[in-house]
Amino acid sequence: MEAYCIQFISDNPAFSIIIEDDGRVCYGYLLEVDEIVADVWLYNTQETPEDMPWSEAFPLPFLNQKSYVDQERVLRIENENDIRVQWFADCSSLKHVDIYIKEELIARLKPNAKPGWSTRVLKDGPLALVLTEGTRD
């Protein structure tokens, strides 16, 4: 699948998820109205770099580096049917949103969590935190 941007809108139209692959890297973004309130790295489309120069001189968004990425478990989106979003909310607020690729839980976003959580990282980093059984509730 080439570069794309897919939007999912919740039952509360103030919230939406954008899944964006720019041909280099894929991210998930949680928006409240038009503001990004949470983000998470999903996978690198380009080769995963050994080191990442965390500077503004490198094109955004950043690729995740090898020391953070679980290379054995990366799943890539091949078509938009590969993506499913599950919303968790109560009457007054959005609790979190889970992102699935090919029916596998890949990431979780919560309002004001930057970064969000991923099942595809080995350790907490600047682009994603480890999504474990403890954070799955």
N, C-alpha and C positions, 0 to 999 in steps of 0.2 A: 504494500500500500504506500502510495506517495504521501507527501506532506498533506496534512488535513487538520481540521478543527471541527469537533463534534460537540454539540451542546445538549445537555439534559436538564429539563426544568422540573423542579419539585412541585408538589401539590400547593405549596406556598410559593407563588410566583416571584417572591423576593429573592429566592435562592435558586441557583443553577450551578451545574458542573460543566466545565469546559475540559475536554481532553484534546490536547494539541501536540501534534508531531510536526516539527518544522523541517524534517529531513535529517536532522542531527541528533535530536533528543525528544523524548515524549514526557510531558508533564500533565498532571491533573490540577485544576484550579477550582476552588469553591468561590463563587461570587455571591455577594449579597447586594442586590440591586445591580449596580455596575462596578462594584469595587471588589477586588480580589481580597478575600479574608482568610484564605488558607491555600497552600500549594504543596505539591509533593512530586518528586521525581518518580517516573514509572519505569523508563528504560532508555538506554542509549541506542540510537539508530546507527550512528557511526561507531567505529571501533572504540572500545573503552580505553581511555588513556591511563597510563601508569600513574602520572601525577597531574593534578589540575591546578593551573595557575589561577588562584582565586583573586582575580583582579578585573577591573573594569575594561582592561585592554582586550580581554578574551570575549568573543561574542556570547551574548545572553540568549536563551537561558543556558546555564552551565551543564556540561556533561558530568556524570558522576565518575569518579576514578576507581580503578581496580580494587584498591584496598577496602572500598565500601560495598562493592557490587558482588552479589552471589551469582557468578557467571553461569553456574549450573542450572539456575532456576529462572532465568529471564524468560518472560513470555512477551511476544510482540503481537500487536494488533494487525491482523491481515485484512479485516473488513469490519464495518461498523457493527455487524451482528456479533462480533467477538466481545463487545463491551456491554456490561450491565452495571447499573448504578442502583444501590439500595439506600433509601433515605430512612433515618431514624429520628423521629421528632415526637414531641408531645404537643399538647394544646397551645403552649406558649412559646416553644423554641425548638430550633433544630439542634439535636444532640450530636449527630455525626452522619457521615455518608461513607459507605463502603463502595469501592470500585473493584469490579471483577473483570478479568480478561479470560476468555474461554472457560467461564464458570469457576475460576480459581480466584480467591480473595487476593488482591494485589496491594491495595492501599486503603487507608482511612484518612478522611479529612474531617476536622472539627473547626467550627468558627474560631478565628483568631489563633490557629495553630500553624505556625510557619517555622519549620517544615512540618508536614504531616507524617504519617507512618506508612511503612512499606514492608511487605513480606519478602521482598527481594534484595534487601540490604543485609550485610553481615554485622554491621555495627552502626550506632548513631553517627550521623554526619550532618553537614550543613544543608543537604538536599532532601534527606529523609531520615526518620527515626525508625528503629526496628519495631515492627508490629508483632507482638508476642501474644500468647494466650491471655496475659494480664491486661493488655490494652485492647483486647477484642470485645470487651463488654461495653 
